[in-house]
Amino acid sequence: MAGTVGPVLVVVLGILAIWYVAAVALNTPFQNQIYERANLADVPLTAHLANTLAQDRPVLPAPHQVAGEIWNTTVEKKITSKRSLIYHSGITLSSTLLGFVIGTGLGVLLAIGIVHSRVLDKSLMPWVISSQTIPILAIAPMIIVVLNAIGVSGLLPKAMISTYLAFFPVTVGMVKGLRSPEVLHMDLMHTYSATRLQTFLKLRLPYAVPYLFTSMKIGMAASLVGAIVGELPTGAVAGLGARLLAGSYYGQTVQIWSALIVAAFLAGALVALIGGFEKLTLKRMGMAR
């Protein structure tokens, strides 16, 4: 319990317990209706709990139902199958990574411009912040329609939505990082007659690396959300967003929850991958053990 495994395990068990209790509470009304139609009375508590947690279309699926659906749609299905969550995850992952790369590059460039130009700082930074006040569900259909009107379809429109969500944390994080060097160190660079480029490469950029990786973690998670949201207004037939749509159309709540859990694990894996690169990079730079 002194490490990380014990506390995490306790939290997971607590979440599962609350989940089961909520599933029983939310599914009981429909189960009672089934008993009434079948003229059943005085059903034992154990049988009632088992029936409540085994409904085909429950209001809230039980954890074991979601786990079974994930197993059936990953391990027991071919990767190329349209019913495989691995296949749909790959579709969503492609637009996520493309949007993340574009958003990160755009965020870094904007941050460099804002830090080195007072004009951009005063004029551009407020627009960068205000851009995130627009709900993504409102702007996503607009992006899809505009890009389709000029003949751009497929992967890129979804990636643009991911870019929209990813560039903001990277921009803000890099601006904070590039401005984080101490005044004493900046004065020392001026004493050495260092150019702006030399100051940037040898002082500002090393200071900003930890901020960059932190913002990239946030940007990666936001990119995945953007990719899923981008699949919703297009009526996509592939991707985790398409699985969510199909599940909502046909009342398949187990399918909806399985897609959500897989999306959460995918986001966690991507963030953990960035964390691994962060440790290696900071270790090479002598900033971490």
C-alpha positions, -999 to +999 in steps of 0.1 A: +000+000+000+030+023+003+035+022-034+011+029-063-004-005-070-022-008-037-040+025-037-049+022-074-063-013-067-084+000-038-098+028-060-106+003-088-124-020-064-144+009-050-154+020-085-165-016-094-186-018-062-203+015-069-209+004-105-226-029-095-248-011-070-258+015-096-265-012-122-288-030-098-306+002-088-311+015-124-320-019-139-344-030-112-375-010-125-374-028-159-367-061-142-399-056-121-419-049-153-406-083-166-418-100-134-452-084-137-457-094-174-447-130-164-469-130-133-440-137-111-440-128-074-417-132-044-386-137-066-356-146-043-331-118-038-302-137-053-322-146-084-334-110-087-298-097-085-287-123-111-315-113-135-309-076-130-272-079-139-279-102-170-303-081-190-298-079-228-303-042-230-298-028-195-300+009-186-265+005-170-245-026-180-227-045-152-189-045-154-188-082-163-211-076-192-189-048-205-158-070-200-174-099-219-184-076-248-148-063-250-135-099-250-159-109-277-151-080-299-113-080-295-099-115-288-127-136-305-130-114-336-105-110-364-088-076-365-102-070-400-138-077-389-162-047-389-173-060-354-138-059-340-131-031-315-094-033-325-104-025-361-125+005-350-098+016-326-073+016-354-096+039-375-100+064-346-063+061-337-052+072-372-071+104-371-061+110-335-024+107-342-026+129-374-045+156-355-021+154-326+009+158-348-006+188-366-019+203-334+014+199-316+034+215-344+009+243-347+009+249-309+048+250-308+050+275-337+023+297-322+041+296-288+074+306-303+058+335-322+039+347-291+070+346-269+092+365-293+067+390-306+047+414-284+024+421-313+015+384-315+013+381-277-013+410-275-032+401-306-031+363-310-031+349-274-066+362-266-079+345-298-062+313-289-079+313-255-113+324-268-112+297-294-117+271-267-150+287-255-167+273-286-183+239-279-166+212-301-200+196-308-210+229-324-179+234-345-173+198-356-202+197-382-191+231-395-156+218-401-169+187-418-192+206-441-167+232-451-140+207-459-164+184-478-175+215-498-139+219-511-134+182-518-116+172-486-131+141-470-120+110-451-093+112-425-083+148-427-116+164-415-116+143-384-079+151-378-087+188-381-111+185-352-084+167-332-060+195-341-085+221-329-085+205-294-048+196-293-031+229-302-045+249-273-028+230-244+004+228-264+004+265-271-003+275-235+022+250-221+050+260-245+044+297-238+047+290-201+078+269-207+096+293-230+090+321-205+102+300-175+140+307-176+151+328-147+160+365-153+195+358-141+200+332-168+185+355-195+209+383-184+238+359-186+229+351-222+228+388-230+262+392-213+276+365-237+260+384-266+239+354-275+215+358-304+178+352-302+183+318-318+211+308-295+191+319-265+161+299-278+181+267-285+204+267-254+181+282-227+144+286-236+139+253-253+155+231-226+135+249-200+103+243-220+108+206-226+090+194-194+062+218-201+059+205-237+056+169-226+030+178-200+009+197-225+014+169-251-003+144-226-033+167-224-033+173-261-032+136-269-062+129-247-080+158-263-071+146-298-088+113-291-119+130-279-118+152-311-115+121-333-144+104-317-165+136-319-155+140-355-170+106-364-204+115-350-217+141-374-204+123-405-224+091-399-192+072-400-194+034-403-160+028-388-143+040-356-152+042-320-175+071-326-194+049-351-197+021-325-212+047-301-237+058-328-247+023-337-251+014-301-273+044-294-294+038-325-303+002-315-303+006-277-272-015-273-259+000-241-233-028-236-218-019-269-217+018-260-200+012-227-175-013-242-165+014-268-161+040-241-139+017-219-117+008-249-114+045-257-104+052-222-077+025-222-065+037-256-061+073-243-043+059-212-019+039-233-011+069-255-005+092-226+016+065-209+037+063-242+043+100-241+053+097-204+078+070-213+094+093-240+094+121-214+114+101-189+139+090-216+143+126-229+147+142-195+171+115-185+192+122-215+191+159-207+202+153-171+169+166-158+157+133-142+172+102-128 
